[in-house]
């Protein structure tokens, strides 16, 4: 099980549903650069996935490649592992 720090816990708390970067910034009391770094860490730990809107299917699809310099271009969702880590604390 992954140990989460306070910022990771608060970010995961917002990601039970797909949320854009801007919405995450509204929900957690941290600077954008800190939130971006935490998201990158959570993605690396496979606790969060980056999502992109697909106009063809009219739904979000997992983006296996994301531009870490442009976090605003994506939405984010906690994985099953991320939800389990969040609920385990």
HTML snippet that shows the backbone in 3Dmol.js (N, CA, C, O; Angstrom):
<script src="https://3Dmol.org/build/3Dmol-min.js"></script>
<div id="view" style="width:600px;height:400px;position:relative"></div>
<script>
const pdb = `
ATOM      1  N   UNK A   1       0.842  -1.178   0.000  1.00  0.00           N
ATOM      2  CA  UNK A   1       0.000   0.000   0.000  1.00  0.00           C
ATOM      3  C   UNK A   1       0.889   1.244   0.000  1.00  0.00           C
ATOM      4  O   UNK A   1       1.925   1.284   0.663  1.00  0.00           O
ATOM      5  N   UNK A   2       0.466   2.247  -0.750  1.00  0.00           N
ATOM      6  CA  UNK A   2       1.224   3.494  -0.851  1.00  0.00           C
ATOM      7  C   UNK A   2       0.906   4.408   0.327  1.00  0.00           C
ATOM      8  O   UNK A   2      -0.256   4.592   0.689  1.00  0.00           O
ATOM      9  N   UNK A   3       1.942   4.974   0.916  1.00  0.00           N
ATOM     10  CA  UNK A   3       1.767   5.992   1.942  1.00  0.00           C
ATOM     11  C   UNK A   3       1.630   7.331   1.241  1.00  0.00           C
ATOM     12  O   UNK A   3       2.453   7.683   0.396  1.00  0.00           O
ATOM     13  N   UNK A   4       0.596   8.076   1.587  1.00  0.00           N
ATOM     14  CA  UNK A   4       0.350   9.370   0.965  1.00  0.00           C
ATOM     15  C   UNK A   4       0.695  10.496   1.917  1.00  0.00           C
ATOM     16  O   UNK A   4       0.417  10.422   3.114  1.00  0.00           O
ATOM     17  N   UNK A   5       1.313  11.552   1.368  1.00  0.00           N
ATOM     18  CA  UNK A   5       1.493  12.732   2.202  1.00  0.00           C
ATOM     19  C   UNK A   5       0.208  13.558   2.132  1.00  0.00           C
ATOM     20  O   UNK A   5      -0.726  13.196   1.416  1.00  0.00           O
ATOM     21  N   UNK A   6       0.162  14.649   2.866  1.00  0.00           N
ATOM     22  CA  UNK A   6      -1.065  15.447   2.968  1.00  0.00           C
ATOM     23  C   UNK A   6      -1.529  15.993   1.620  1.00  0.00           C
ATOM     24  O   UNK A   6      -2.722  15.971   1.320  1.00  0.00           O
ATOM     25  N   UNK A   7      -0.599  16.478   0.811  1.00  0.00           N
ATOM     26  CA  UNK A   7      -0.960  17.054  -0.491  1.00  0.00           C
ATOM     27  C   UNK A   7      -1.482  15.960  -1.419  1.00  0.00           C
ATOM     28  O   UNK A   7      -2.492  16.154  -2.095  1.00  0.00           O
ATOM     29  N   UNK A   8      -0.804  14.813  -1.458  1.00  0.00           N
ATOM     30  CA  UNK A   8      -1.266  13.698  -2.293  1.00  0.00           C
ATOM     31  C   UNK A   8      -2.669  13.268  -1.876  1.00  0.00           C
ATOM     32  O   UNK A   8      -3.525  13.016  -2.724  1.00  0.00           O
ATOM     33  N   UNK A   9      -2.897  13.187  -0.575  1.00  0.00           N
ATOM     34  CA  UNK A   9      -4.208  12.792  -0.065  1.00  0.00           C
ATOM     35  C   UNK A   9      -5.284  13.767  -0.529  1.00  0.00           C
ATOM     36  O   UNK A   9      -6.347  13.348  -0.987  1.00  0.00           O
ATOM     37  N   UNK A  10      -5.015  15.062  -0.413  1.00  0.00           N
ATOM     38  CA  UNK A  10      -6.006  16.071  -0.807  1.00  0.00           C
ATOM     39  C   UNK A  10      -6.265  16.062  -2.313  1.00  0.00           C
ATOM     40  O   UNK A  10      -7.403  16.245  -2.746  1.00  0.00           O
ATOM     41  N   UNK A  11      -5.220  15.852  -3.109  1.00  0.00           N
ATOM     42  CA  UNK A  11      -5.409  15.783  -4.565  1.00  0.00           C
ATOM     43  C   UNK A  11      -6.238  14.551  -4.922  1.00  0.00           C
ATOM     44  O   UNK A  11      -7.176  14.650  -5.712  1.00  0.00           O
ATOM     45  N   UNK A  12      -5.907  13.400  -4.353  1.00  0.00           N
ATOM     46  CA  UNK A  12      -6.688  12.186  -4.634  1.00  0.00           C
ATOM     47  C   UNK A  12      -8.142  12.347  -4.195  1.00  0.00           C
ATOM     48  O   UNK A  12      -9.043  11.788  -4.822  1.00  0.00           O
ATOM     49  N   UNK A  13      -8.373  13.091  -3.146  1.00  0.00           N
ATOM     50  CA  UNK A  13      -9.730  13.324  -2.652  1.00  0.00           C
ATOM     51  C   UNK A  13     -10.616  13.971  -3.709  1.00  0.00           C
ATOM     52  O   UNK A  13     -11.831  13.777  -3.703  1.00  0.00           O
ATOM     53  N   UNK A  14     -10.019  14.734  -4.609  1.00  0.00           N
ATOM     54  CA  UNK A  14     -10.754  15.430  -5.671  1.00  0.00           C
ATOM     55  C   UNK A  14     -10.964  14.527  -6.889  1.00  0.00           C
ATOM     56  O   UNK A  14     -11.820  14.814  -7.726  1.00  0.00           O
ATOM     57  N   UNK A  15     -10.201  13.452  -6.995  1.00  0.00           N
ATOM     58  CA  UNK A  15     -10.146  12.690  -8.250  1.00  0.00           C
ATOM     59  C   UNK A  15     -10.961  11.394  -8.253  1.00  0.00           C
ATOM     60  O   UNK A  15     -10.582  10.429  -8.916  1.00  0.00           O
ATOM     61  N   UNK A  16     -12.052  11.365  -7.535  1.00  0.00           N
ATOM     62  CA  UNK A  16     -12.945  10.211  -7.613  1.00  0.00           C
ATOM     63  C   UNK A  16     -13.694  10.210  -8.942  1.00  0.00           C
ATOM     64  O   UNK A  16     -14.189   9.175  -9.389  1.00  0.00           O
ATOM     65  N   UNK A  17     -13.769  11.376  -9.563  1.00  0.00           N
ATOM     66  CA  UNK A  17     -14.342  11.530 -10.895  1.00  0.00           C
ATOM     67  C   UNK A  17     -13.332  12.305 -11.729  1.00  0.00           C
ATOM     68  O   UNK A  17     -12.446  12.960 -11.181  1.00  0.00           O
ATOM     69  N   UNK A  18     -13.458  12.234 -13.047  1.00  0.00           N
ATOM     70  CA  UNK A  18     -12.534  12.949 -13.932  1.00  0.00           C
ATOM     71  C   UNK A  18     -12.667  14.454 -13.680  1.00  0.00           C
ATOM     72  O   UNK A  18     -13.761  15.014 -13.746  1.00  0.00           O
ATOM     73  N   UNK A  19     -11.539  15.090 -13.392  1.00  0.00           N
ATOM     74  CA  UNK A  19     -11.531  16.527 -13.113  1.00  0.00           C
ATOM     75  C   UNK A  19     -10.409  17.215 -13.894  1.00  0.00           C
ATOM     76  O   UNK A  19      -9.296  16.694 -13.977  1.00  0.00           O
ATOM     77  N   UNK A  20     -10.703  18.391 -14.469  1.00  0.00           N
ATOM     78  CA  UNK A  20      -9.648  19.152 -15.142  1.00  0.00           C
ATOM     79  C   UNK A  20      -8.692  19.764 -14.113  1.00  0.00           C
ATOM     80  O   UNK A  20      -9.034  19.915 -12.940  1.00  0.00           O
ATOM     81  N   UNK A  21      -7.523  20.101 -14.564  1.00  0.00           N
ATOM     82  CA  UNK A  21      -6.492  20.671 -13.700  1.00  0.00           C
ATOM     83  C   UNK A  21      -7.016  21.904 -12.955  1.00  0.00           C
ATOM     84  O   UNK A  21      -6.749  22.072 -11.765  1.00  0.00           O
ATOM     85  N   UNK A  22      -7.758  22.759 -13.651  1.00  0.00           N
ATOM     86  CA  UNK A  22      -8.276  23.980 -13.040  1.00  0.00           C
ATOM     87  C   UNK A  22      -9.193  23.672 -11.854  1.00  0.00           C
ATOM     88  O   UNK A  22      -9.151  24.374 -10.844  1.00  0.00           O
ATOM     89  N   UNK A  23     -10.010  22.642 -11.966  1.00  0.00           N
ATOM     90  CA  UNK A  23     -10.924  22.261 -10.883  1.00  0.00           C
ATOM     91  C   UNK A  23     -10.126  21.758  -9.672  1.00  0.00           C
ATOM     92  O   UNK A  23     -10.481  22.048  -8.530  1.00  0.00           O
ATOM     93  N   UNK A  24      -9.062  21.013  -9.924  1.00  0.00           N
ATOM     94  CA  UNK A  24      -8.217  20.530  -8.834  1.00  0.00           C
ATOM     95  C   UNK A  24      -7.620  21.730  -8.090  1.00  0.00           C
ATOM     96  O   UNK A  24      -7.567  21.744  -6.860  1.00  0.00           O
ATOM     97  N   UNK A  25      -7.175  22.732  -8.850  1.00  0.00           N
ATOM     98  CA  UNK A  25      -6.600  23.928  -8.228  1.00  0.00           C
ATOM     99  C   UNK A  25      -7.620  24.657  -7.362  1.00  0.00           C
ATOM    100  O   UNK A  25      -7.262  25.236  -6.336  1.00  0.00           O
ATOM    101  N   UNK A  26      -8.891  24.634  -7.768  1.00  0.00           N
ATOM    102  CA  UNK A  26      -9.947  25.270  -6.973  1.00  0.00           C
ATOM    103  C   UNK A  26     -10.192  24.515  -5.668  1.00  0.00           C
ATOM    104  O   UNK A  26     -10.562  25.121  -4.662  1.00  0.00           O
ATOM    105  N   UNK A  27      -9.991  23.216  -5.679  1.00  0.00           N
ATOM    106  CA  UNK A  27     -10.355  22.362  -4.550  1.00  0.00           C
ATOM    107  C   UNK A  27      -9.250  22.172  -3.515  1.00  0.00           C
ATOM    108  O   UNK A  27      -9.540  21.880  -2.355  1.00  0.00           O
ATOM    109  N   UNK A  28      -7.998  22.331  -3.913  1.00  0.00           N
ATOM    110  CA  UNK A  28      -6.907  22.123  -2.961  1.00  0.00           C
ATOM    111  C   UNK A  28      -6.157  23.439  -2.735  1.00  0.00           C
ATOM    112  O   UNK A  28      -5.965  24.210  -3.675  1.00  0.00           O
ATOM    113  N   UNK A  29      -5.733  23.697  -1.496  1.00  0.00           N
ATOM    114  CA  UNK A  29      -5.127  24.992  -1.155  1.00  0.00           C
ATOM    115  C   UNK A  29      -3.613  25.058  -1.388  1.00  0.00           C
ATOM    116  O   UNK A  29      -2.857  25.465  -0.506  1.00  0.00           O
ATOM    117  N   UNK A  30      -3.188  24.658  -2.574  1.00  0.00           N
ATOM    118  CA  UNK A  30      -1.751  24.672  -2.866  1.00  0.00           C
ATOM    119  C   UNK A  30      -1.506  25.375  -4.190  1.00  0.00           C
ATOM    120  O   UNK A  30      -2.399  25.477  -5.031  1.00  0.00           O
ATOM    121  N   UNK A  31      -0.284  25.856  -4.363  1.00  0.00           N
ATOM    122  CA  UNK A  31       0.105  26.564  -5.580  1.00  0.00           C
ATOM    123  C   UNK A  31       0.054  25.623  -6.786  1.00  0.00           C
ATOM    124  O   UNK A  31       0.269  24.420  -6.638  1.00  0.00           O
ATOM    125  N   UNK A  32      -0.228  26.160  -7.977  1.00  0.00           N
ATOM    126  CA  UNK A  32      -0.308  25.323  -9.185  1.00  0.00           C
ATOM    127  C   UNK A  32       0.925  24.467  -9.428  1.00  0.00           C
ATOM    128  O   UNK A  32       0.797  23.319  -9.851  1.00  0.00           O
ATOM    129  N   UNK A  33       2.120  24.998  -9.170  1.00  0.00           N
ATOM    130  CA  UNK A  33       3.328  24.197  -9.416  1.00  0.00           C
ATOM    131  C   UNK A  33       3.414  23.014  -8.461  1.00  0.00           C
ATOM    132  O   UNK A  33       3.912  21.954  -8.842  1.00  0.00           O
ATOM    133  N   UNK A  34       2.938  23.174  -7.226  1.00  0.00           N
ATOM    134  CA  UNK A  34       2.942  22.065  -6.265  1.00  0.00           C
ATOM    135  C   UNK A  34       1.929  21.010  -6.694  1.00  0.00           C
ATOM    136  O   UNK A  34       2.225  19.816  -6.664  1.00  0.00           O
ATOM    137  N   UNK A  35       0.741  21.444  -7.091  1.00  0.00           N
ATOM    138  CA  UNK A  35      -0.290  20.502  -7.542  1.00  0.00           C
ATOM    139  C   UNK A  35       0.196  19.746  -8.780  1.00  0.00           C
ATOM    140  O   UNK A  35      -0.003  18.536  -8.885  1.00  0.00           O
ATOM    141  N   UNK A  36       0.823  20.446  -9.706  1.00  0.00           N
ATOM    142  CA  UNK A  36       1.351  19.795 -10.909  1.00  0.00           C
ATOM    143  C   UNK A  36       2.399  18.745 -10.548  1.00  0.00           C
ATOM    144  O   UNK A  36       2.387  17.644 -11.098  1.00  0.00           O
ATOM    145  N   UNK A  37       3.302  19.077  -9.633  1.00  0.00           N
ATOM    146  CA  UNK A  37       4.330  18.116  -9.217  1.00  0.00           C
ATOM    147  C   UNK A  37       3.720  16.897  -8.536  1.00  0.00           C
ATOM    148  O   UNK A  37       4.157  15.768  -8.761  1.00  0.00           O
ATOM    149  N   UNK A  38       2.707  17.129  -7.701  1.00  0.00           N
ATOM    150  CA  UNK A  38       2.038  16.019  -7.014  1.00  0.00           C
ATOM    151  C   UNK A  38       1.324  15.128  -8.032  1.00  0.00           C
ATOM    152  O   UNK A  38       1.391  13.903  -7.936  1.00  0.00           O
ATOM    153  N   UNK A  39       0.647  15.732  -8.997  1.00  0.00           N
ATOM    154  CA  UNK A  39      -0.022  14.928 -10.034  1.00  0.00           C
ATOM    155  C   UNK A  39       0.991  14.079 -10.801  1.00  0.00           C
ATOM    156  O   UNK A  39       0.739  12.904 -11.068  1.00  0.00           O
ATOM    157  N   UNK A  40       2.117  14.658 -11.151  1.00  0.00           N
ATOM    158  CA  UNK A  40       3.149  13.900 -11.867  1.00  0.00           C
ATOM    159  C   UNK A  40       3.624  12.721 -11.028  1.00  0.00           C
ATOM    160  O   UNK A  40       3.821  11.621 -11.546  1.00  0.00           O
ATOM    161  N   UNK A  41       3.807  12.955  -9.727  1.00  0.00           N
ATOM    162  CA  UNK A  41       4.231  11.876  -8.827  1.00  0.00           C
ATOM    163  C   UNK A  41       3.163  10.792  -8.741  1.00  0.00           C
ATOM    164  O   UNK A  41       3.477   9.603  -8.798  1.00  0.00           O
ATOM    165  N   UNK A  42       1.904  11.196  -8.605  1.00  0.00           N
ATOM    166  CA  UNK A  42       0.812  10.226  -8.502  1.00  0.00           C
ATOM    167  C   UNK A  42       0.652   9.433  -9.804  1.00  0.00           C
ATOM    168  O   UNK A  42       0.330   8.246  -9.772  1.00  0.00           O
ATOM    169  N   UNK A  43       0.873  10.081 -10.934  1.00  0.00           N
ATOM    170  CA  UNK A  43       0.826   9.370 -12.221  1.00  0.00           C
ATOM    171  C   UNK A  43       1.976   8.359 -12.270  1.00  0.00           C
ATOM    172  O   UNK A  43       1.784   7.213 -12.678  1.00  0.00           O
ATOM    173  N   UNK A  44       3.161   8.786 -11.855  1.00  0.00           N
ATOM    174  CA  UNK A  44       4.318   7.884 -11.844  1.00  0.00           C
ATOM    175  C   UNK A  44       4.077   6.669 -10.943  1.00  0.00           C
ATOM    176  O   UNK A  44       4.500   5.561 -11.270  1.00  0.00           O
ATOM    177  N   UNK A  45       3.400   6.874  -9.812  1.00  0.00           N
ATOM    178  CA  UNK A  45       3.083   5.785  -8.883  1.00  0.00           C
ATOM    179  C   UNK A  45       1.879   4.962  -9.338  1.00  0.00           C
ATOM    180  O   UNK A  45       1.489   4.001  -8.675  1.00  0.00           O
ATOM    181  N   UNK A  46       1.285   5.351 -10.486  1.00  0.00           N
ATOM    182  CA  UNK A  46       0.100   4.677 -11.049  1.00  0.00           C
ATOM    183  C   UNK A  46      -1.135   4.812 -10.145  1.00  0.00           C
ATOM    184  O   UNK A  46      -1.996   3.933 -10.117  1.00  0.00           O
ATOM    185  N   UNK A  47      -1.203   5.920  -9.413  1.00  0.00           N
ATOM    186  CA  UNK A  47      -2.363   6.193  -8.566  1.00  0.00           C
ATOM    187  C   UNK A  47      -3.349   7.135  -9.246  1.00  0.00           C
ATOM    188  O   UNK A  47      -4.489   7.282  -8.805  1.00  0.00           O
ATOM    189  N   UNK A  48      -2.893   7.777 -10.331  1.00  0.00           N
ATOM    190  CA  UNK A  48      -3.717   8.704 -11.109  1.00  0.00           C
ATOM    191  C   UNK A  48      -3.396   8.496 -12.575  1.00  0.00           C
ATOM    192  O   UNK A  48      -2.268   8.152 -12.929  1.00  0.00           O
ATOM    193  N   UNK A  49      -4.398   8.706 -13.434  1.00  0.00           N
ATOM    194  CA  UNK A  49      -4.171   8.667 -14.881  1.00  0.00           C
ATOM    195  C   UNK A  49      -4.600  10.003 -15.486  1.00  0.00           C
ATOM    196  O   UNK A  49      -5.537  10.650 -15.017  1.00  0.00           O
ATOM    197  N   UNK A  50      -3.884  10.395 -16.540  1.00  0.00           N
ATOM    198  CA  UNK A  50      -4.251  11.580 -17.309  1.00  0.00           C
ATOM    199  C   UNK A  50      -5.307  11.173 -18.328  1.00  0.00           C
ATOM    200  O   UNK A  50      -5.230  10.099 -18.924  1.00  0.00           O
ATOM    201  N   UNK A  51      -6.292  12.040 -18.520  1.00  0.00           N
ATOM    202  CA  UNK A  51      -7.406  11.750 -19.427  1.00  0.00           C
ATOM    203  C   UNK A  51      -7.537  12.886 -20.449  1.00  0.00           C
ATOM    204  O   UNK A  51      -7.248  14.044 -20.144  1.00  0.00           O
ATOM    205  N   UNK A  52      -7.978  12.538 -21.667  1.00  0.00           N
ATOM    206  CA  UNK A  52      -8.264  13.527 -22.708  1.00  0.00           C
ATOM    207  C   UNK A  52      -9.674  13.285 -23.218  1.00  0.00           C
ATOM    208  O   UNK A  52     -10.120  12.142 -23.310  1.00  0.00           O
ATOM    209  N   UNK A  53     -10.379  14.371 -23.552  1.00  0.00           N
ATOM    210  CA  UNK A  53     -11.717  14.271 -24.114  1.00  0.00           C
ATOM    211  C   UNK A  53     -11.618  13.782 -25.547  1.00  0.00           C
ATOM    212  O   UNK A  53     -10.811  14.290 -26.325  1.00  0.00           O
ATOM    213  N   UNK A  54     -12.432  12.800 -25.899  1.00  0.00           N
ATOM    214  CA  UNK A  54     -12.493  12.253 -27.250  1.00  0.00           C
ATOM    215  C   UNK A  54     -13.813  12.680 -27.874  1.00  0.00           C
ATOM    216  O   UNK A  54     -14.880  12.230 -27.457  1.00  0.00           O
ATOM    217  N   UNK A  55     -13.737  13.549 -28.873  1.00  0.00           N
ATOM    218  CA  UNK A  55     -14.946  14.063 -29.509  1.00  0.00           C
ATOM    219  C   UNK A  55     -15.737  12.989 -30.244  1.00  0.00           C
ATOM    220  O   UNK A  55     -16.957  13.096 -30.371  1.00  0.00           O
ATOM    221  N   UNK A  56     -15.061  11.965 -30.726  1.00  0.00           N
ATOM    222  CA  UNK A  56     -15.741  10.908 -31.480  1.00  0.00           C
ATOM    223  C   UNK A  56     -16.668  10.104 -30.569  1.00  0.00           C
ATOM    224  O   UNK A  56     -17.833   9.891 -30.904  1.00  0.00           O
ATOM    225  N   UNK A  57     -16.167   9.665 -29.440  1.00  0.00           N
ATOM    226  CA  UNK A  57     -16.973   8.839 -28.537  1.00  0.00           C
ATOM    227  C   UNK A  57     -17.688   9.671 -27.464  1.00  0.00           C
ATOM    228  O   UNK A  57     -18.481   9.145 -26.683  1.00  0.00           O
ATOM    229  N   UNK A  58     -17.389  11.002 -27.439  1.00  0.00           N
ATOM    230  CA  UNK A  58     -18.012  11.902 -26.468  1.00  0.00           C
ATOM    231  C   UNK A  58     -17.800  11.447 -25.025  1.00  0.00           C
ATOM    232  O   UNK A  58     -18.726  11.416 -24.215  1.00  0.00           O
ATOM    233  N   UNK A  59     -16.558  11.099 -24.738  1.00  0.00           N
ATOM    234  CA  UNK A  59     -16.211  10.666 -23.389  1.00  0.00           C
ATOM    235  C   UNK A  59     -14.708  10.859 -23.197  1.00  0.00           C
ATOM    236  O   UNK A  59     -13.964  11.061 -24.157  1.00  0.00           O
ATOM    237  N   UNK A  60     -14.285  10.794 -21.950  1.00  0.00           N
ATOM    238  CA  UNK A  60     -12.854  10.857 -21.657  1.00  0.00           C
ATOM    239  C   UNK A  60     -12.211   9.509 -21.942  1.00  0.00           C
ATOM    240  O   UNK A  60     -12.792   8.454 -21.689  1.00  0.00           O
ATOM    241  N   UNK A  61     -10.990   9.572 -22.478  1.00  0.00           N
ATOM    242  CA  UNK A  61     -10.204   8.361 -22.700  1.00  0.00           C
ATOM    243  C   UNK A  61      -8.865   8.553 -22.019  1.00  0.00           C
ATOM    244  O   UNK A  61      -8.329   9.659 -21.954  1.00  0.00           O
ATOM    245  N   UNK A  62      -8.339   7.453 -21.513  1.00  0.00           N
ATOM    246  CA  UNK A  62      -7.038   7.499 -20.858  1.00  0.00           C
ATOM    247  C   UNK A  62      -5.971   7.924 -21.857  1.00  0.00           C
ATOM    248  O   UNK A  62      -5.909   7.406 -22.972  1.00  0.00           O
ATOM    249  N   UNK A  63      -5.148   8.856 -21.452  1.00  0.00           N
ATOM    250  CA  UNK A  63      -4.045   9.320 -22.285  1.00  0.00           C
ATOM    251  C   UNK A  63      -2.773   8.667 -21.781  1.00  0.00           C
ATOM    252  O   UNK A  63      -2.290   9.002 -20.699  1.00  0.00           O
ATOM    253  N   UNK A  64      -2.223   7.741 -22.550  1.00  0.00           N
ATOM    254  CA  UNK A  64      -1.048   7.012 -22.099  1.00  0.00           C
ATOM    255  C   UNK A  64       0.212   7.871 -22.180  1.00  0.00           C
ATOM    256  O   UNK A  64       1.215   7.588 -21.524  1.00  0.00           O
ATOM    257  N   UNK A  65       0.145   8.916 -22.990  1.00  0.00           N
ATOM    258  CA  UNK A  65       1.241   9.870 -23.089  1.00  0.00           C
ATOM    259  C   UNK A  65       0.661  11.231 -22.744  1.00  0.00           C
ATOM    260  O   UNK A  65      -0.384  11.613 -23.271  1.00  0.00           O
ATOM    261  N   UNK A  66       1.331  11.968 -21.863  1.00  0.00           N
ATOM    262  CA  UNK A  66       0.874  13.312 -21.557  1.00  0.00           C
ATOM    263  C   UNK A  66       2.067  14.246 -21.504  1.00  0.00           C
ATOM    264  O   UNK A  66       3.192  13.823 -21.239  1.00  0.00           O
ATOM    265  N   UNK A  67       1.811  15.512 -21.756  1.00  0.00           N
ATOM    266  CA  UNK A  67       2.839  16.537 -21.756  1.00  0.00           C
ATOM    267  C   UNK A  67       2.934  17.117 -20.354  1.00  0.00           C
ATOM    268  O   UNK A  67       2.081  17.911 -19.958  1.00  0.00           O
ATOM    269  N   UNK A  68       3.945  16.740 -19.607  1.00  0.00           N
ATOM    270  CA  UNK A  68       4.071  17.169 -18.212  1.00  0.00           C
ATOM    271  C   UNK A  68       4.332  18.673 -18.092  1.00  0.00           C
ATOM    272  O   UNK A  68       4.228  19.231 -16.999  1.00  0.00           O
ATOM    273  N   UNK A  69       4.669  19.329 -19.196  1.00  0.00           N
ATOM    274  CA  UNK A  69       4.837  20.784 -19.187  1.00  0.00           C
ATOM    275  C   UNK A  69       3.525  21.512 -19.445  1.00  0.00           C
ATOM    276  O   UNK A  69       3.463  22.737 -19.349  1.00  0.00           O
ATOM    277  N   UNK A  70       2.480  20.762 -19.771  1.00  0.00           N
ATOM    278  CA  UNK A  70       1.181  21.366 -20.072  1.00  0.00           C
ATOM    279  C   UNK A  70       0.078  20.608 -19.338  1.00  0.00           C
ATOM    280  O   UNK A  70      -0.799  20.008 -19.961  1.00  0.00           O
ATOM    281  N   UNK A  71       0.133  20.644 -18.017  1.00  0.00           N
ATOM    282  CA  UNK A  71      -0.814  19.897 -17.194  1.00  0.00           C
ATOM    283  C   UNK A  71      -2.255  20.385 -17.382  1.00  0.00           C
ATOM    284  O   UNK A  71      -3.200  19.632 -17.144  1.00  0.00           O
ATOM    285  N   UNK A  72      -2.424  21.638 -17.807  1.00  0.00           N
ATOM    286  CA  UNK A  72      -3.759  22.205 -18.009  1.00  0.00           C
ATOM    287  C   UNK A  72      -4.497  21.548 -19.181  1.00  0.00           C
ATOM    288  O   UNK A  72      -5.718  21.671 -19.281  1.00  0.00           O
ATOM    289  N   UNK A  73      -3.788  20.867 -20.052  1.00  0.00           N
ATOM    290  CA  UNK A  73      -4.403  20.274 -21.242  1.00  0.00           C
ATOM    291  C   UNK A  73      -5.124  18.959 -20.951  1.00  0.00           C
ATOM    292  O   UNK A  73      -5.752  18.387 -21.843  1.00  0.00           O
ATOM    293  N   UNK A  74      -5.040  18.479 -19.719  1.00  0.00           N
ATOM    294  CA  UNK A  74      -5.583  17.169 -19.379  1.00  0.00           C
ATOM    295  C   UNK A  74      -6.540  17.258 -18.201  1.00  0.00           C
ATOM    296  O   UNK A  74      -6.564  18.233 -17.449  1.00  0.00           O
ATOM    297  N   UNK A  75      -7.320  16.204 -18.076  1.00  0.00           N
ATOM    298  CA  UNK A  75      -8.111  15.985 -16.869  1.00  0.00           C
ATOM    299  C   UNK A  75      -7.511  14.762 -16.196  1.00  0.00           C
ATOM    300  O   UNK A  75      -6.724  14.036 -16.804  1.00  0.00           O
ATOM    301  N   UNK A  76      -7.881  14.534 -14.944  1.00  0.00           N
ATOM    302  CA  UNK A  76      -7.227  13.487 -14.162  1.00  0.00           C
ATOM    303  C   UNK A  76      -8.251  12.662 -13.404  1.00  0.00           C
ATOM    304  O   UNK A  76      -9.325  13.147 -13.047  1.00  0.00           O
ATOM    305  N   UNK A  77      -7.896  11.402 -13.166  1.00  0.00           N
ATOM    306  CA  UNK A  77      -8.771  10.469 -12.471  1.00  0.00           C
ATOM    307  C   UNK A  77      -7.923   9.523 -11.630  1.00  0.00           C
ATOM    308  O   UNK A  77      -6.897   9.023 -12.090  1.00  0.00           O
ATOM    309  N   UNK A  78      -8.356   9.281 -10.400  1.00  0.00           N
ATOM    310  CA  UNK A  78      -7.665   8.312  -9.551  1.00  0.00           C
ATOM    311  C   UNK A  78      -7.888   6.909 -10.108  1.00  0.00           C
ATOM    312  O   UNK A  78      -8.979   6.590 -10.581  1.00  0.00           O
ATOM    313  N   UNK A  79      -6.868   6.084 -10.052  1.00  0.00           N
ATOM    314  CA  UNK A  79      -6.991   4.683 -10.444  1.00  0.00           C
ATOM    315  C   UNK A  79      -7.573   3.897  -9.273  1.00  0.00           C
ATOM    316  O   UNK A  79      -7.768   4.434  -8.183  1.00  0.00           O
ATOM    317  N   UNK A  80      -7.844   2.633  -9.513  1.00  0.00           N
ATOM    318  CA  UNK A  80      -8.310   1.768  -8.429  1.00  0.00           C
ATOM    319  C   UNK A  80      -7.285   1.758  -7.290  1.00  0.00           C
ATOM    320  O   UNK A  80      -7.649   1.835  -6.116  1.00  0.00           O
ATOM    321  N   UNK A  81      -6.011   1.664  -7.647  1.00  0.00           N
ATOM    322  CA  UNK A  81      -4.945   1.665  -6.643  1.00  0.00           C
ATOM    323  C   UNK A  81      -4.917   2.988  -5.886  1.00  0.00           C
ATOM    324  O   UNK A  81      -4.680   3.017  -4.679  1.00  0.00           O
ATOM    325  N   UNK A  82      -5.161   4.081  -6.606  1.00  0.00           N
ATOM    326  CA  UNK A  82      -5.190   5.394  -5.982  1.00  0.00           C
ATOM    327  C   UNK A  82      -6.334   5.521  -4.996  1.00  0.00           C
ATOM    328  O   UNK A  82      -6.165   6.069  -3.907  1.00  0.00           O
ATOM    329  N   UNK A  83      -7.499   5.014  -5.375  1.00  0.00           N
ATOM    330  CA  UNK A  83      -8.659   5.059  -4.476  1.00  0.00           C
ATOM    331  C   UNK A  83      -8.422   4.193  -3.247  1.00  0.00           C
ATOM    332  O   UNK A  83      -8.798   4.573  -2.138  1.00  0.00           O
ATOM    333  N   UNK A  84      -7.806   3.039  -3.435  1.00  0.00           N
ATOM    334  CA  UNK A  84      -7.520   2.158  -2.304  1.00  0.00           C
ATOM    335  C   UNK A  84      -6.517   2.807  -1.362  1.00  0.00           C
ATOM    336  O   UNK A  84      -6.663   2.716  -0.143  1.00  0.00           O
ATOM    337  N   UNK A  85      -5.488   3.467  -1.921  1.00  0.00           N
ATOM    338  CA  UNK A  85      -4.496   4.159  -1.080  1.00  0.00           C
ATOM    339  C   UNK A  85      -5.168   5.298  -0.320  1.00  0.00           C
ATOM    340  O   UNK A  85      -4.886   5.512   0.859  1.00  0.00           O
ATOM    341  N   UNK A  86      -6.047   6.023  -0.986  1.00  0.00           N
ATOM    342  CA  UNK A  86      -6.749   7.145  -0.367  1.00  0.00           C
ATOM    343  C   UNK A  86      -7.674   6.658   0.748  1.00  0.00           C
ATOM    344  O   UNK A  86      -7.715   7.251   1.826  1.00  0.00           O
ATOM    345  N   UNK A  87      -8.401   5.600   0.494  1.00  0.00           N
ATOM    346  CA  UNK A  87      -9.335   5.083   1.490  1.00  0.00           C
ATOM    347  C   UNK A  87      -8.643   4.376   2.642  1.00  0.00           C
ATOM    348  O   UNK A  87      -9.219   4.239   3.721  1.00  0.00           O
ATOM    349  N   UNK A  88      -7.403   3.922   2.425  1.00  0.00           N
ATOM    350  CA  UNK A  88      -6.666   3.213   3.454  1.00  0.00           C
ATOM    351  C   UNK A  88      -6.044   4.121   4.502  1.00  0.00           C
ATOM    352  O   UNK A  88      -5.475   3.650   5.487  1.00  0.00           O
ATOM    353  N   UNK A  89      -6.156   5.434   4.282  1.00  0.00           N
ATOM    354  CA  UNK A  89      -5.538   6.374   5.237  1.00  0.00           C
ATOM    355  C   UNK A  89      -6.536   6.978   6.182  1.00  0.00           C
ATOM    356  O   UNK A  89      -6.168   7.783   7.037  1.00  0.00           O
TER     357      UNK A  89
END
`;
const viewer = $3Dmol.createViewer("view");
viewer.addModel(pdb, "pdb");
viewer.setStyle({}, {cartoon: {color: "spectrum"}});
viewer.zoomTo();
viewer.render();
</script>
